[in-house]
Structures are given as C-alpha cells and as structure tokens.
Amino acid sequence: MSASTPDNAIARLMKPRSVAVIGASADPTKTAGRPVAYLTKHGFGGAIYPVNPRAETIGGLKSYPDVQSLPEAPDVGIVLLGADRAHEAVRALAARGTPAAIVLASGYTEVGAEGARRQQQLLEAAGAMRILGPNTIGLVNLTDRITLSATGALELEDFEAGSIGVVSQSGGILGALLSRAAARGIGLSKLISTSNEADLDMADFIDHLVDDDATSVIALYMEGVRNPAKFRAAALRAARKGKPVVVFKVGRSESGAAAAVSHTGALAGADRMYDALFREVGVIRAQTFSDLLDLPAALVTGRRLTGRRVAVLTSTGGAGTLVADSLGTANFETPPPDEATAAALRALQSGDHAVLDRNPIDVTLAGLQPALLRGAIRSLLASPSYDAVAVIVGSSGLAMPDLMASAIHDSLPGSDKPLVVFVSPHAPGIASLLNRRGVPAFMAPESCTSALAAMLATAQWKEPAARIREAAAAVSDLPEGALNEAEAKQLFARFGVPCVRERIVGNAEEAIEAARELREAKVVLKILSSEITHKSDVGGVAVGVSAEDIGERLERMVAEVSERTGVRPRQFLVQEMVEGGVELILGCHRDPLGAAVLLGMGGVTAELLKDTAMRMVPPGGLDRDEALSLVRELRTWPLLDGFRGRKIADVDALVSAIVAFSRMIDTLGERLVEAEINPVFVLPEGQGVRAADGVAVLTRG
C-alpha cells in the first residue's frame, strides 16, 4: 500500500514515527512554539524535526532550514506558516513523500472567495498527500501519547487515556473537550479537529476510529455534513460494529425554509433533517454540550439497557426525587421493589430506617456504610424488577470518597445492567474518581436520564432492511415546475395514495353539474391554480357548499381571490366533502442531506401545532413497520387510537398511504423537489384515508 493510499495515510497521520514542524518557533509560549514543546512534554517517542531557517536549535532539538534538508521524509508535517505561505511548505512535504500534513493557518474558505482560492491552491500543492485542515488546531492521540496540536489545553500535565474518540469541526472545542474530560476523569483515545475539511473530513476519521481497537465510542462536534453519503456510510459502519456515535450538532435554530412553497418546508427545516439522518444511521444526538461527554461516558461501559425500569438508590431523599422526576419526564419507570428484592434489602440492615416500599429506595444507613451500599446495589442489579440502577452519592460521601467509589465499583461484576451515579453535593473529585474506575458519574440529575436514554436508543436501533426499488411510474405527461392541486393528486394516486373524488370546472354552470354528479349533499369548492399554493389564505376554499348554492359561491370566490391576489382564477375543483376523520399532513422535504417523509397534524393549524415526525427515505421507501413508528411518534397519536371514546382511525390505511408516498419519493428521486398532502383525512377504522389537497414541484426528468 502506497503512502498516498487513504487508509495508510490516515494511519500514519494518527500514529507517526516522525514529525516535521514547519515554521516552529523557539519560544514555547507562542502558538508556533507549542507543537514541539508539547510533543516533548507528553512523551512522543519518535523523531521531531523543527524547521526554521533562523534557528539552530528549538527545544533542544536540531532545527532545519527547510523541508529539503530533513534527514528523511516525515510521516506528518505540521505547517505553522500563514495562509500566504502554507502551500509552499505543503508542496515541499508532498515532494518528499510525506503521507499527511496538518495545516493550522486560517484565512481560507471561512473568509470568502479569496480564501477559497487559497484553499484550492493548498490542495493543488498537496497532490496525493492528505491534508488535515486548514484552520485546524490539529490532533491528539492519547492512546500513544502523540500530540500533533497547538491547543493550550495541552499545558495540563495529565490526561486520562480511554476509549472515547472525538472528532470536532471546531479547533477550540477540541481543547475544551480535552480539558473537560481530564477534569472529570473521562478517558479519551483520539481527538481530531477537522475544521475546514479541505481534504480529510469527519467521515474519514469516523471510518478510522471504527477500526481503532483503542476506541469503542465516537463523539462528534458537528457544524454540518459536507458529504452526506460518505457520512452515512461511515456512521452505519460504526453502528454495525457496535461502536456508538454521539453527536452534538450546532445550528439547530436554522429553519432552512425561507423558499419553501409548502407547509412541509416550514415544518422540516435543516435541523430536523439532521435528526432524521441521525436516527436512520443510529447516531445519538446530544441535546446539550455537556451531553457530548456524559453520553459517551455511559456508553463506553458497554452495558446494554433493555428496558425502562430504573431503581433509584439514595440515602438523601431530595436528590433521589430529582433523579426520579427527571427519569419520569423521559418515560422511564421507577416501580417499587418486588417482595424478594425488598426482603434482600431488608436483610442488609436492622432497624426501621430503610424505606423499601417505594422508589426512590431510601436506604439511609447504606449511605454511611460502604458494605451496606455494596449489598444494596448488588441486590438491585440482580432484581428482575429493574433494568438499570441510578445511585445517589450524598454529602456523606464527602467523608470517604475512596470507600464510596470502591463500594459502587465493586458491585458491578456479576451483572451487565447499566449503573449511573448522581453526585448530589458539589464534589467533582468524587465524580472524577468514579469515572476513572469506569462508573459513569454526573453532577446533574438530568444527565443520568440522558445517559440511560442514549443507552436504550443504542440497544433498540435496527438498521433499515434493504428493499428493492419498484419500477418508476410514468410521469412524462406532468409539467415541469409547480403542479396544480389536481395534477399533484393524480401523481399521488399513481403511486397508490387514495384521493378524494373531484371534478375540474371552469364556470358556475359546470360547477353545478359537477356537484350533482358527485351526489353529495355538501361539496368543497376550490380555486385550481399552480400559482396560488395556500388557497384558504386568499378566500379560495369554500366548504359545505350545496349544489343549489355552488354557482353563486363560485362567482363570489372569483371576486374575492381577484381582489386579494390580482389573479383571476380560471379553473376550480368541486370535491366530495370528507367528514369525521383526523386531519394529518404528509409531506416530502429534500435538502443536501437527502429526502425525508414528514407526518404531522394537518389542516390550517399544521405550522401552529408543529406536531410532526420525520424519517429519511431509504432506497425502496419506508416499510410498514417504519411507517407505523412514524405515526406513533406523534404527540397526537392518541387521537388516532380512540382517545376519550373517539372512533379508532384507520391506521392500517394510513400506513399504506405513507409507504406509497415514500416509494413515490424514492422512485422520482431528485426530480421531486417538494410534495405534500394537507390534509390527508384518516377516516374511522375500515373506511380508509383520503388525500384532500396536494402540492408537488417537479424538475425536468
């Protein structure tokens, strides 16, 4: 395998035998002086070659005037020159056969067009050599004590090497996580700052960490995904290999919906698409920055959570209640101990101090006696009533932190159930002590809940089954651009989505005839226009119109719409009126991450309620199980399931419609820009569903 082969180049980058530091400073207090100082300080065992034509020695090492003068081609070159000269050093390293270079300079794509030109110049200079950066702080390999970085966090003396790999698109965040993990006793394996990702990106390092024996959990600080297909493939590799990926994605306030013509576009937004992507590939999303360390600290234990029943063991009632309340908000259960478990707990101590008929389980003296605490934890882990245990360390733990930590740690063998700890007093030293012993310990009760939720999600994830794409339906007769409502519903019907019965008319007389043909006491009258999408906003919809009144109502609609929009409607729809159903919205949203199905409460309140769920559309579309999980995710699912005596809705027919709609999305591919049914009426069980309105935008095939 040549040095330019990606796998080999990244391996050499992560574990080099020799490092050249181009532009190294003899002053270790300067940024350019840090890499050599840190490599020496933290015990790098390979060769270090400072390059600076104005210095004889740097940090006690011989300094070389240029790359050409180096005694060998280094495995890695750290380039500390500015953006105006970095490409020269990169070209020189590439000419020597160096596999990879780290470019710290800023002033590239992040500053605009001129920076983009410089970044392209950098890539051209690199040729086959791989580039980390530019605008990066570098990487830190704690497993092998290799610090290819200028982050000031490396001023710290000691770091806990562990099994959590970190990839950050921000250099500053890499240092923040490195120092925070050290303070909390959380062990990290590798930390990489990808920053501008001119060449190597986040997905490349996920791929590398999947195959890294020292890494069992991968944590990502993400600003965005530049290559969705590459990221998806890498994340799926990690999930298949049983290496959880946790991501903290910034930018969740972006709507990404300014140009959308449908409700779906406004409801989906860029951040919701990331949620759908992460769900598809089994990535756990950290909701807070602290979660980015908390969740991996729990997942790295390798313990699997198979249910929602949690025993909360406490010697301080208030703290136990905090944890129990937090668990309850995330739909975890805290049942009281069964009789056998209560008996086992009761046998541990005498007197009437223990409260064993409820949960939290308040075993007061156990908090002061490590032997009793150990016995209580073992009893709860062994209990068939619980899937996990949350232990509260109260103020009593301050007096004997080592004994307390040992009692908890010693309780773990013999059970594979998760155990988490909430340290109630402000005692970061106790939390650090526990984390160093492999017991996930947190300073906030909510962190216990987030950690257990992540463990449950990891255990429950299933890779979508591969499906065969159906033959494409003929759509050559449909126009390019925005379809009118009738054309959109004709498209949906071709893929198997049931639609309301309707007639297209052009005047009052035709409307009267159409209403009579439908044989409905009341009908719906709408304008038919590809120019006006939200018809109800401009007076273009009338519900419950009789055949006798429809002619006059059409004339009034023409006048009202013309006045509000300046557009005189030429065509209209006369539709059967659907009553007695639940109104939902079913839509397609497409952006650079891919295409997703959105389901939510529909009608005119869709954007107000924002009760929605999304799934990425896999090859072949959603299957029935995936579609049903989408429906059940809605907060208003009970309305479909017989809430307070309502008729149970035809969920089976809704699932069929979702599956058909998703197959349409998959079949049409990028030709389908947007599509939406709002509302789709879900009728009582056995009566099916009806698409009552539709939007679709197509590009040329």
N, C-alpha and C positions, 0 to 999 in steps of 0.2 A: 504494500500500500504506500503510495507516494505521500510526501509531506503535504501536498495540496488537497489530498482526499479529505472531505469534510470531517468524517468521524475521527481520523487520525489527527487532524489539525486541532480540533477542539480538545481531544485528549491531551495533546502536547501543551495547549494553552492552559488547561486546568492543572496539569502536573508537569511543569517544565523541569528540565535538568539544568538549563542555563537561561539567564535573563539579561538582556541588554536594556539599559535605562538611558534613552536618548534625550539629551537636554538636562541631565542630572545636575543639581546644584550641590555645592559643598556645604551649604547652610541648611542643616536639617530642620530648621524652623520654617523654611519656605516650602511651598507646595512642591516645587521641583526637587527639593531635598528629601522629601518624605519617603518615596518608594525605596531608595537604597537603605535608608535608616530603618524602615520597618522590616524589610527583608532580613536584615542582620539581626535586629532586635528579637524577632519572633522565630528565629531558628531555621531559616531557609538553608538547606544543606547543599544546594547546587552552586554553580558559578554565577557571580554577579559582575556584569561589565558596565560600569558607568561610562557614558560617552559625553565628553565636554572638552572642546579643544583648548579651553582656558584654564584647565585644572590638571595638575599632575596626579593627585590622588583625591578620592572622595570617600569619606567614611572609612579610611584606612585601606581602601582598595585602589588599584591602579586605574586611572582614568584614560580613556582612549579618545583620540581627536575626532574620529569619525567611524561610521559603521564598517567601512572597508578595512580599517585597521584591527578589527576584532580578531582574536585568535581562532574563532570558529563561528559558524552560523548559529546564533542563539535560537533556542526553541521559541522564545517570546521576546518581542521588543515592546517596551513601554515608551511611548512617544509623548514627551512633555513639551514639545515645541508648540508655538501658536499656530492658528489655523492657516496663516500665510506661508508657513514653512513645514508643517507636519507632513505634507505629501512628499517632500524631498526625502525625509527620513524613511517614510513608508516605502518609497521606491528603492532606496538603498537596502533596506531589510529584505524586500522581495528579491532583489538581485542576488543577495547572499544565500537565499534559500530558506529564510526563516518561515516557519509554518503559520504564525499568527502574530498580529500586532494589536496593542491596546492604545487607542488614541484618546487622550484626556481633553484635548483642546475643545473649546466651544467656538461658536461663530459659523455654524453650518446651517442645515435646513431650518433650525429653530429661529433663525434671524431673517429668513426671507430668501428672495431669488438669488442674491449674490452668494449667500451661504449654501444654497442648494448647488450652485455651480462649483463651489469649493469642495463640497461633499462628493460630487461626481468626479472631480479631479483626484480626490483621495482614492476612490475606488479604482479608477484607471491606473493610478500609480501602484496599487496593491497587486493587480493582476490576479494570479491564483492564490495569493496569500490571503488568509482570512483576517477580517477586521472586527474587533470589539469596540463599539463606539460609533462615531466620535462623541464628545461631550459626556464621557463616562468617567466614573471615579475608579473603575477597574473591577477586580475580583479578589476574593479572599477564599482560600482553600484551607479551612481549619483542620480538616482531616489530616492533611500532610504538612501543616504549618507553612503555607506558602501565601504570602501577602503581596499581590500584584496590584497595589492600590495606594492612593494618596489620602484616603479618608482619615480625618483626625480621630475617629473612633479607635484607630489602632494605637493611640497613645496609651490605652489601657494595657495593663500588664498581663491579664489572664482572661482567656476565653474558654468556654465550655464546648469542647468538640462533641458533636452529637449526630443525629440522623435527620435533621431538617435542612433541606436545601432551599435557598432563597434566590429568586430571580426578580430584579427590580428594574423598571424602566426609568427610575429616578436615582441618580447617584446619591443625593442627600439622604434618601430613605434607606439606602443600603447601610450607611453609617448609623442611622437611627436604630435600625433593627439589630445591628451587630452589638451596639452598646446596651440596648434594652434587654436583649437576650442574655448578655453577660451578667447584667444586674439581677436578672430573675432566675439564673441557674438553668436556662433553657439551652440545650446543646444544638449547635448548628454544624452542618457539614461543609457546605459551599455557599458562597454569596456572590452573585454576579450582577453587575449593573450594565444593562444593555443600552440604555439611553436612546440615541438617535437611530440605532439599528440600521445603519447603512448597509451592513452585510449580515452578520450574525444577529439573530433576533431571539425573542423569548422562547419560541417554539424549539429552536436549535438546542437551547440549554435544558428545556424540559426533556427533550429526547435524550440528552446526555445523562441527566440525573436519573431517568428511568433505568438506565443500565449501570448506574453507580451503586456498588454494593454498600457504600457508606451512607446512602440516602434512602430513607423509607417514606418520607413525606416531603412534598414540594409546596413552598409558599411563594405566591406571586404578588408583587405590587404592580398593578397594571394601569396604564393610561389609555391604551387602546390596542387593538389587534390589527397589524398591518397585512397579514396574510391569513385570513380565516381558515382556509382549507388546511394549511400547514399546522396552525394551532390546534384545529380539531383533531387532526391525525395524531399529534403528539400527546394531547390530553387523553385521547382514547387509549393510546399505548400505556399511559400511566395507569388508567383505570383498570385495564385488562391485567396489568401486572400486579395490581393490588397496592399501588402507591398513590394514596390520596393527594389531590391537588387542591389547595386553598388559595383563593384569590381575593385581594382587596382591590376593587375597581373604582377608581375615582371618576368624577364627571357624571354622577347619577342625576344631576339636575338638568342635563341636556335633554331637550324634548325631541329634537330631530324631526319635527313635524310641521315646520312652517309652510312647506309647499304641498302638504297632503290635501287631496281632494275629498277624502273620506273621513268618517269618524275614526276608523281603524288607525289611520296615520297619526291622529292626535292622541289616541289612547296607547299606541305602541311605543313610539319614541325609541331613541337609540339605546337607552339604558335597559329598557325591557327586553330588547333583542339580546343583549348580553346575558340577561337572566335566562332566556330561553336556550341560548347556546350553552351556557354552563350546565344547565340541567341535562341537556342532551348528552354531553360528554362526561358527566359525573363529577364536575368541578364544584366544590363547596364555596359559596360566596360568603366572605367575611363582611358583616354589616358595619363593623367599627374597625378602626385601625388597630386597637388592642387585640381584636379577634385574630389578626394576622399572625400573632404569636400564640395566643391562647388555644385556638383550634388545632394547629399542628402539635402543640404540647400534649394535647389529649390524644390525637390520632396516632402519634408516634409510639404510643404504648402498644398498639396492635390489638387492643381488646375490642371485641365486636359487641355492639349494643343491638339486641334482637327484639326489644320491646320498650314500652313507655313507662313501666312501673319502677319508681325510684324510692329507695329508702333514704330518708334524711336523718342522719345520726348526729345528735347535738348534745352539748352539755350547757348550752345557753339558749333559752327559748326564743328570744327575739331574733337571733341570727338564723336559727332554724326556720322560723316563719318567713324570713326574707327569701331564703332559698326555695322553700315550698311554694311561695307565691309566684316567684319567677318561673318555676317549673310549670305551674298551672297555666300561666299565660301562653305557654308554648305547647299546651295539650299533653303534657306529661301527667302521670297519675302518681299520687302518693298514698297508696292504701295502707291501712293499719297492718301490723304483722299478724300472720296466721297464728293459730294457737301453739303449734310446735315451735315456731320461731320465738314467740313471746316467752315460752317456757325455757328455751335455751338462754334467752337474755336474762330472765329472772334468776336462773341458776348461777349467774355470774356474780351476783351481789345479794347481800341481805338487806333488810330494811324496806321502807316504803318510798324510797327516793325516786326509783325509776318510774317513768310514765310509759307503759308498754302497750296501751290500748289505742294508740293513735300514731300518726305520722305527720310531723317530725317526731322521732323517737328520742325522748329526752332522758338519757341515762346520766344523771348528774355526776355521780362519783366517778364514772369512767373518764370524765374529762380531767380528773386529778390523778388517776391511776392508770398508767400505760398498759398494765396487764389486762385490766378490765376493758379498756378501749380495744385492745387487740382481739380479745374474745368476742366483743360485741360486733366488730367489723366482720370477723370470720363467720359469725352466725348469720349476719345479714347477707353476706355474699353467698352463703350456702342455701339460703332460703329460696324455695320455689316461688315465693310471692313477689320477688324483686328481680329486675333485670339489670339494675345498677345501684350503686351506693354513693351518696354525697355525704361527706364527713365535714362537720364544722369544727374548726380549731378555735376555741375561745381564748379569752385572756389568760386562762390557767396555763395555756401552752407556752406563754412567755417565760415561765419559771423553769421549764425543762424542754427546750425545743428539740434537742437531740433525742431524748427519750420519746417524745411525742412523734417525731418523724420516723423513728425506728419502729414504733408500735404500729403505725399505719403501713409502712413499707413491708414489715414482716407479715402482715395479714394477707398480702396479695397471693402468694403461692397457694395452689390448690383451687383457684377459681380463675376463669377467663373473663369474668364480668367487669365492666368498667367501674372505676372508682375515681371520683374527683373530690377535691378539698376546697372549701371556702375558708380562708384565713380571716376571721372576723375582726380582730384588732389590727391596727396598722403595724404589721410585723413583716415587712418584705423579706427579712432574713429567714423567717420560717418558711415562707413560700419558696424562696430560693433553695433552701435546704431540701425541701420535698421534691422540687423539680429536678434537682441534681440526683436524687435517688429514684427517678423515674415515676414519681407520683405527681400528676398534673394538679397544681395548686394555684388558686386565683384569689385576687384581692377584691373582687366584686361578685355578689351572688348571681348576677345575670351571666357572668362568664361561665359558671357551672352549667347553666341552661344551654348556652350557645355551644359549649363543648359537647354536651350529650346530644344535642340536635345534629351536630356535624357527624358524630359517630353513628347515629341512627341513619342519616341520609347516605353515608358511605356504605353501610351494610345493606341498605334497601335498593341501591342503584342497580339497574339492569340495562345492559346495552340493548338499544333497539335492534330487533331482529331484522336481518336483511330481507328485503322484499323485491319482487320483480316488477319493473315498470310496465304499466299497461300501454297498449298501442295508443298513439296520440289520436285524439278525436279531431275530425276535420273542422277547422275554423277559418279556412281561407276566405269564406264569404263574409267574415266580420271585418268591419273597417278598422283602420289603424287609429289610435287615439282613444278618447273617452267614448265609451258606448252609452247609448241612452238606456233607460231602465229596461225596456222590453228586450233590447239586444243583450244586455247583461244577463237577464234571467233566462233567455234562450241558451246562452253559453252555459250557465249553471245546470240547466236541465239536461244538456247533452252529456254531462258527467254524472247524472243521477240524482241531482238535488230537486226535490219536488217544489213546484212553484204554484202560486195562485192562478186560477183561471182568469183570463183577461182578454180584452179586445182593444185594438188601436183604432181611434176615431179621429175625424178631422173637424167635426162641427156638431151643433146641437142635435140635429136630426139623427146622425149616425150614433150619437151617444144614447139617445132614447132607444134606438133599435138594439144596441149592444146590451143595455141594461135589461131589456126584455128577454134577449137570448140567454143571458146568464141565469134567468129565472130565480133571482134573489130579491127578497123584499127590499133590502137595502144594499147599495153598492158603494165602492170607493171611486172617486173621480180624481185624476191627477193630470198635471201637465206632463208631456213627454218631451224631454229636451236633454241633449248631451251637454249643453252649456250651463244649465242651472242644476246643480247637484243637490243642494239642500232645499227641496221644493217647499216643504212646510214653512220655511222661514219667510217665504215671499207670497204666501197665500195660494200656493199651487197644489194643495191637497184638500179634499173635502170628503169626510167620512159619513156614512149613514145616509146616503142620498137615495131617494126613491126614483123609479123610472119616470114618474109624473113630474118630478122637480128637476131632473138632471139637465134638461136643456137650458132652463133659466139659470141654473147654477153654473153651467159651463160659461155662459156669457159673462156673468159676474166675475168668474175666475180670470177670464181673459183681460178684463178691465183692470182688476187688482194687480195681477202679475205685471202687466204692461206698465202700470204706474210705478211699481216698486223697482223694476229692473230695467225698464226701457226696451225690453224684448217682448214682442207679441208672440205668444205660443201658437204654434200651428197644428200640433198634434196632442192627443190626450189618450190616457188609458182609462178604461172602465173595468174595474176589477171586482171579483167576488169579495165580500167583506168577511174577514175571519174574526170570530169572536170566541172567547172562552179559553184562549191559550196564553202561555207565558211568552213575552217578547224578549228575544235574545238578539245579539249582534254576532255575526260570524264573518270574519274578515281575513284578508291576506296582507301582510306587511313585508316589504322587501327592502333590504339595505345591503351595504357591503358584506355583512356577516352571513347573508343568505335570506331565505324566505321562511316566514313563520305563520302559523294559524293563530288568530286571536278569537276568543269566545268571551262574551260578557253579557250583562244585562243590556237590553237594546231599547229601541224606540228613541224618542226625543231626549230622554234622560241619560243616554249612554255616556256622554262625556261628563255629566254631573255626578253620576254614581261611581263611575270608574271601577266597577266590579268586574275585573277581567282576568283571564288566564291565557298563557301563550305556550306554544310548542314550536320548535323548529320543525320544518317539514323534511323528513328523511327521504332518501331515494325510495320511490314506490308509494309515498304518502304515509299517513298515520294508520295504524291498525286499530281494531275496535277497542282493545284494552287501553291504548294511549288516548283515544278519543274520549272514552268514559272517564279516565282520570282527569282530563281537561275539564269535563263537566262538573265533576265532584269537587274540583278545586275552587269553584266559585263560592263566595260567601253566601250567595243566594241560592245555592243548591237545594236547600230545604223547600223552596217554592216549587221545585220540580218533583219533590219527593213526598208530597202530601202534607205540607206544613199546615197545622191547625185545621185539619179537615178538608183541605183543598183536594181536588181530584189529582191523583198521581198522573204526571205528564208522561207522554210517550217518549221516554228517554231512549229506548231502543231505536226509534226512528230518528231521533236527534243524532245519535251516534253514527247511524248510517249516513246522514247528511254531512256530518263533519268529515267522515272518511272520504266520501265522494268529493267534497270540496278540496280536501288536502291532495287528493290524487289529481285533481284539475291543476292545482298549483304546481305539482311536481311535473306533470305532463307538459304543460305550457312553458315551464322554465322561465327564463328571463324575458320571454315575450309578454308575460303577465306582469305589469308594473304594479297595479293595485286591483283588489277585488273586495267587495263587501256585500253582505246581505243584512239589511237593517230596516225592519225587523224580520227575523225568521220566527214564525209563530210555532210554538211547541204545544200541540193540542193534547187533550186527555188521552190516556193510555189506549192504544189501539186505533187512534184517529190520525196519527202521522204528524208531519210538520209541513209548513208552507212558507216558502220564501216570498215575502210580500213586497220587497223593494230591493233594488240591486244597483251596484256601481261596479264598473270594470274599466280598466285602462290597459290597452294593448299597444305594443310596439309592432313594427313590421316584422313578419316572420322571415 
